[in-house]
Amino acid sequence: MVIPMRTGSEPVTARSALRMRLWLTVWGLLWAIFGTTAFALAGRPGWAAACGVLWVVVTVDLMVILRHLRQGPHYQPGRDIPPYRPPDHRYR
């Protein structure tokens, strides 16, 4: 039985799905804008304010994602960068 082991380098070699996170954030941004507008027009200021706060949070998250994507393979390896190799040694 082979037991998967941790190498201790996972935080360094981990890959993030930033492109997926980008599109989910854009989707959330569209809904936050829609919710803010719809609730404001419906006369629900509390819900409009809640959607407005969500709009701000999603916008900040979008800026962070775009910054990480612009930093290149350090944060988001492209398709041309192969996955990291597992360690060659095994515990017995």
N, C-alpha and C positions, 0 to 999 in steps of 0.2 A: 504494500500500500504506500503510495507516494503522498506525503503530506505537503501541501503548499506552504511555503515559508515566506516570511517577510524578510526583506533585505535591509530594511532601515532607510532605504533611499526613496521610498514611495513619495514623500512630499516633494522631493527634488525632481523625480522623473514622472510625476503624475501629469496626465493630459486633461485639459478641460474642453468640454464641448461648447466652445464660445460661439460658434456659428448657430447652433441650435438655440442657445441662450439668447442670442441676438434676435432671432425671429420670434421667439416667445415673448421677449421684451417689447418688440414692435407691436405684436398682437395685444399685449396688455396695455400698451400706451394708447392704442386706438380705442380700446374699450374704456379706459379711464377718461379719455377726452369725450367719448360718446356719453358716458355716465354723468360726467360733470355737466355737460350741455343739457342732456335730457332732464336731469333732476332740477337744474336751475330753471328751465322752462316750465316744469311741472309745479314749481313753487315749493320744492322740498330743499330748503337751504342746508339742512343738516347732512343729508345724503350727498348733496352737491359738494359740500365742504369735504366730506370723507373721500369722495372720488377725486377732488382736487388735490388732497394730500397724497393719495395714491399716484396721481399723475406726476407729482414732484418726485416721489420716491422712484418711480419707474424711469423718469427722465435721468436722474442721477445714475441709476444702474446702467442705463443705455450708454451714458458717457464713459463709465468705467469699462464696459465691454468694448466699446470702440477704441479706447486707449490701449487696452490689452491686445486687441487685434492688430493695431498699428505697430506694436512693439515687436511683432514678428514671431518666429518660431520659438522664442523663449517662452511665450505664453500659449501660442497656438501653432503647433507644428503642422505644416501643410502635408499634402499627400505625397510629396517627394521625400519626406523625412521618414525613414523606417522606424518601426516601434523599437523600444529599448530592449536589449537582449537580457534574458534572465541570467541570474548568476550561474556559474558553471559548477560550483560545489553544492553538495547535498549533505544533509544530516543523516546519519545512519542510526 
